[in-house]
Amino acid sequence: MNVTVFNRELPGSVSEEIDIFVRGLSDFTVFQSPAFYNFYLSIPHYTPFYFIARNQPDRICGVLLAVIISEGNVFISFISSRCVVYGGPLVTDENGTLEVLLEALNKIAGRRALFTQFRNFKPWTDNQKDVFKKFGFLYRERLNLLVSTKSEQEVLSGMSSSRRRQIKKGIEAGVQFRSASSTEEVMQLYGLLAELYKLKVRKPLPDKNFFMTFYGQLVQQKQGAILLVFFDDALIGGAVCPVSVGSTLSELYICGLDEKYPQCYPSVMATWAALSYAADNALPEFDFMGLGKPEVKYGVRDFKLRFGGQVVNYGRFARRNYKILYAIAEIGYNILRSFKRV
């Protein structure tokens, strides 16, 4: 078995081969697809690496798409660097595929990123968890919420009665939602997100290039959706959602002007827009992309749970590639957050 690593444009034949492989798996996710690899390639401060494992007949038996994200100048760039894997790797049942992919990942990310993190979209077996542990990864519990979106009626019947009332009131108030139709609208939504992340979330938000490229590439390829919520022609909320065709709509970013338009329930309507989009576009599952740690109070969890669905605990794997620098960076980040600088 051998592993090939790509960090530049994929040859057309290779891209098609990978796409066929990942779409043929039951745990397919667009986050591990060539479309997302090309998306990352186009964004400043995002450096993707595509690891492709092949067995003896030279057929693909596993893929791992990782992206190293950083910010600022050379020093800040490294201190802020993190390698993130969403929903991967995707492997068949051949023995050793997971091992060779993790070994290859560590050789690159272990030198270029402060830490590496796997955000799991599925449960791993105890044996597979042992393989991650062998390569220095620790497992941490993380909750998530999955909602069945086979029909709008199913979605509505599964949520709380108060949430249904809010959606009804929002519609009666004149709230409308639709997909973004121009780059200008995408920039409007980015403005809302930037304000929210600055004042309330206080976590890093990708710059406008991320959202413009998401619209220009993934949305145009029907592998992404940007949904907007309006009241009296004013943009009051929206959602940015990757699309795993035939499978899942995922909530990557969402926002709403709840304080300014309380009668419209903007955040509720933005979420409803996404759930409705999934039901209307043959996407049988909506992924809320996180409910936080089980033992830690998390206000957003309460908001999401009222939409119904199934709570899962697929957890995350994390590896500190530079333990001392990671500890220093973590202290600095927490200090900045306490002063509302990030």
C-alpha positions in Angstrom: 0.0 0.0 0.0 1.3 3.5 -0.8 0.1 7.1 -0.2 0.3 9.9 -2.7 0.1 13.5 -1.3 -1.3 16.4 -3.4 -1.0 20.1 -2.4 -1.5 21.6 -5.9 -4.2 21.3 -8.5 -5.3 17.8 -9.1 -4.9 16.2 -12.5 -8.3 15.7 -14.1 -8.2 12.0 -14.2 -7.1 11.8 -10.5 -9.9 14.2 -9.4 -12.5 12.1 -11.2 -11.1 8.9 -9.7 -11.2 10.3 -6.2 -14.7 11.7 -6.7 -16.0 8.3 -7.8 -14.4 6.6 -4.8 -15.8 9.0 -2.1 -19.3 9.1 -3.6 -19.4 5.3 -3.5 -19.0 5.2 0.2 -21.9 5.2 2.7 -20.1 7.8 4.8 -19.5 10.2 1.9 -19.2 13.8 2.8 -18.4 16.8 0.5 -15.8 17.9 3.1 -13.6 15.0 1.8 -14.3 15.6 -1.9 -12.1 17.1 -4.7 -14.6 20.0 -4.8 -13.7 21.0 -1.2 -10.0 20.5 -1.9 -10.2 22.9 -4.9 -12.2 25.3 -2.7 -9.4 25.3 0.0 -6.7 25.8 -2.7 -8.4 29.1 -3.7 -8.4 30.7 -0.2 -5.5 32.7 1.3 -4.1 31.2 4.5 -5.7 27.8 3.8 -3.2 25.1 2.7 -4.9 21.8 1.9 -3.2 18.4 1.6 -5.0 15.5 -0.1 -3.7 12.0 1.0 -4.6 9.2 -1.4 -4.0 5.6 -0.3 -3.9 2.8 -2.9 -3.7 -0.9 -2.4 -1.5 -3.3 -4.5 -3.7 -3.3 -7.6 -3.3 0.5 -7.6 -6.9 1.2 -6.7 -7.9 3.8 -4.1 -8.7 2.4 -0.7 -8.7 5.6 1.4 -8.6 9.4 1.2 -7.9 12.1 3.8 -8.4 15.8 3.1 -6.7 18.0 5.7 -6.4 21.7 5.6 -3.8 23.8 7.5 -5.3 27.2 8.5 -3.3 30.2 9.8 -3.5 33.9 10.2 -1.2 37.0 10.2 2.5 37.4 9.7 5.2 34.6 9.8 5.3 34.2 13.6 1.5 34.7 14.2 0.9 32.4 11.3 2.6 29.5 13.0 1.3 30.2 16.4 -2.3 30.3 15.0 -1.8 27.3 12.7 -4.0 24.3 13.0 -4.6 21.3 10.8 -8.3 20.3 10.6 -9.9 17.3 9.1 -13.7 17.4 8.6 -15.4 14.0 8.3 -12.3 12.0 7.3 -10.6 9.9 6.5 -12.8 7.9 4.3 -11.5 4.4 4.0 -12.6 0.9 2.8 -12.1 -2.1 5.0 -8.6 -2.9 3.9 -6.3 -3.5 6.9 -3.8 -0.7 7.5 -5.4 2.0 5.4 -6.1 4.2 8.4 -2.6 3.7 9.7 -0.8 4.7 6.5 -3.0 7.8 6.1 -2.4 8.9 9.7 1.3 8.3 9.4 1.5 10.4 6.2 -0.6 13.1 7.8 1.7 13.4 10.9 4.8 13.7 8.7 3.4 16.9 7.2 1.0 18.4 9.8 3.4 17.5 12.6 5.9 20.0 11.2 3.6 22.7 9.8 0.7 23.1 12.4 0.6 23.6 16.1 -2.1 20.9 16.5 -4.1 18.6 14.4 -7.8 18.0 14.9 -10.3 15.5 13.4 -13.9 16.6 13.6 -15.8 13.3 13.3 -19.0 12.8 11.3 -19.4 9.1 12.2 -18.6 6.8 15.1 -15.2 5.0 15.1 -14.7 1.5 16.5 -12.6 0.9 19.5 -9.9 -0.7 17.3 -9.9 2.3 15.1 -9.6 4.6 18.1 -6.6 2.6 19.2 -5.0 3.3 15.8 -5.5 7.1 16.3 -4.0 6.7 19.8 -1.0 4.9 18.4 -0.3 8.0 16.3 -0.6 10.5 19.2 -4.3 11.4 18.9 -6.4 11.8 22.0 -10.2 11.3 21.8 -12.5 13.9 23.3 -16.3 13.7 23.5 -18.2 16.2 21.4 -22.0 16.3 20.9 -23.8 16.9 17.6 -27.4 17.1 16.4 -28.7 15.4 13.2 -32.2 16.1 11.9 -34.0 14.0 9.4 -35.2 16.2 6.5 -37.0 13.8 4.3 -39.9 16.2 4.2 -40.9 19.6 5.7 -43.8 18.0 7.6 -41.4 15.5 9.2 -39.1 18.4 10.3 -42.0 20.4 11.7 -43.5 17.5 13.6 -40.1 16.7 15.2 -39.4 20.2 16.7 -40.9 21.7 19.8 -44.3 23.4 19.7 -42.7 26.7 20.6 -40.3 26.5 17.7 -43.2 25.8 15.3 -45.0 28.8 16.6 -42.0 31.0 16.1 -41.7 29.9 12.5 -45.4 30.5 11.9 -45.1 34.0 13.5 -42.1 34.8 11.4 -43.9 33.8 8.2 -47.0 35.7 9.2 -44.8 38.8 9.9 -43.7 38.7 6.3 -40.3 37.0 6.6 -39.0 35.4 3.4 -36.0 33.3 2.6 -34.2 32.2 -0.6 -30.8 31.4 -2.0 -28.2 34.1 -2.5 -28.3 35.4 -6.1 -25.2 37.7 -6.3 -21.8 38.4 -4.8 -23.3 41.6 -3.4 -25.7 39.6 -1.3 -23.0 37.3 -0.1 -21.0 40.3 1.1 -24.1 41.6 2.9 -24.3 38.3 4.8 -20.6 38.3 5.5 -21.1 41.7 7.1 -23.7 40.3 9.5 -21.5 37.3 10.3 -18.4 39.5 10.9 -20.4 41.7 13.4 -21.8 38.6 15.2 -18.3 37.0 15.6 -16.8 40.3 16.7 -19.3 41.1 19.4 -20.7 37.8 20.6 -18.9 34.6 19.3 -15.4 36.0 19.7 -13.8 33.3 17.6 -11.9 33.6 14.3 -14.1 34.1 11.2 -12.6 33.5 7.7 -12.3 36.6 5.7 -14.5 37.6 2.8 -12.5 35.5 0.3 -13.8 32.3 2.0 -17.4 33.2 1.4 -16.9 34.7 -2.0 -15.1 31.5 -3.1 -17.7 29.3 -1.5 -20.3 31.1 -3.6 -18.3 31.2 -6.8 -17.3 27.5 -6.6 -19.3 25.3 -4.3 -22.7 27.0 -4.8 -22.3 27.1 -8.6 -21.4 23.4 -8.5 -24.5 22.7 -6.4 -22.2 21.4 -3.6 -23.0 24.4 -1.3 -25.9 26.7 -0.5 -26.0 30.3 0.9 -29.4 31.0 2.2 -30.7 34.5 3.0 -33.5 35.7 5.3 -35.3 39.0 4.5 -37.9 41.2 6.2 -39.2 44.3 4.2 -36.3 43.9 1.8 -33.7 44.0 4.6 -31.3 41.1 5.1 -31.8 39.9 8.7 -30.1 36.5 8.7 -28.7 33.7 6.7 -26.8 30.4 6.6 -23.8 29.0 4.7 -24.1 25.3 4.2 -22.0 22.7 2.3 -24.0 20.1 0.4 -23.2 16.4 0.3 -25.3 15.6 -2.7 -28.0 13.0 -2.0 -27.0 12.9 1.7 -26.6 15.9 4.0 -26.8 19.6 4.3 -24.4 20.9 6.9 -24.6 24.2 8.9 -21.2 25.8 8.6 -22.1 29.4 9.5 -25.4 30.9 10.5 -26.6 34.3 11.9 -29.6 36.4 12.6 -30.4 39.9 13.8 -32.5 38.7 16.7 -32.2 41.9 18.9 -33.1 44.2 16.0 -36.0 42.2 14.6 -37.3 40.1 17.6 -40.8 39.8 16.0 -39.2 38.0 13.0 -37.1 35.4 14.9 -34.2 35.8 12.4 -32.0 33.0 13.8 -34.9 30.6 13.9 -35.9 31.5 10.4 -32.3 31.1 9.1 -32.3 27.6 10.5 -35.7 26.9 9.1 -34.5 28.1 5.7 -31.7 25.5 5.8 -34.0 22.7 7.0 -36.5 23.6 4.3 -33.8 23.7 1.7 -32.6 20.2 2.7 -36.2 18.8 2.4 -36.8 20.4 -1.0 -33.5 19.3 -2.5 -33.5 15.5 -1.6 -31.0 15.9 1.2 -32.4 13.6 3.9 -30.3 14.8 6.8 -29.4 18.2 8.3 -26.1 18.4 10.3 -26.0 21.1 12.9 -22.2 20.7 13.1 -21.8 20.7 16.9 -23.5 20.9 20.3 -20.4 21.4 22.4 -18.9 19.2 25.2 -21.3 17.0 27.1 -20.3 18.3 30.5 -20.1 22.0 29.7 -23.1 24.3 29.5 -23.6 25.7 26.0 -26.4 28.1 25.3 -26.4 27.4 21.6 -27.2 23.7 22.4 -30.5 24.7 23.9 -31.4 26.7 20.8 -30.6 23.9 18.5 -32.3 21.1 20.5 -35.7 22.7 20.1 -35.5 21.8 16.4 -35.7 18.1 17.3 -33.5 15.4 15.8 -31.0 12.9 17.2 -28.1 13.8 19.5 -24.9 11.9 18.7 -21.5 11.8 20.3 -18.9 11.1 17.6 -16.2 13.1 19.4 -13.0 14.6 18.1 -9.4 13.4 17.9 -6.7 15.9 18.6 -2.9 15.9 18.6 -0.6 18.6 19.9 2.3 18.7 17.5 4.2 21.3 19.6 3.1 20.9 23.2 4.9 23.9 24.7 4.0 26.4 22.0 0.4 25.1 22.0 0.2 25.8 25.8 1.6 29.3 25.2 -0.8 30.0 22.3 -3.8 28.7 24.3 -3.0 31.1 27.2 -2.6 34.0 24.8 -5.9 33.2 23.1 -7.8 33.0 26.3 -6.4 36.4 27.5 -7.4 38.0 24.2 -10.9 36.6 24.5 -11.2 37.9 28.0 -10.5 41.4 26.6 -12.8 40.7 23.7 -10.0 41.1 21.2 -10.8 37.8 19.4 
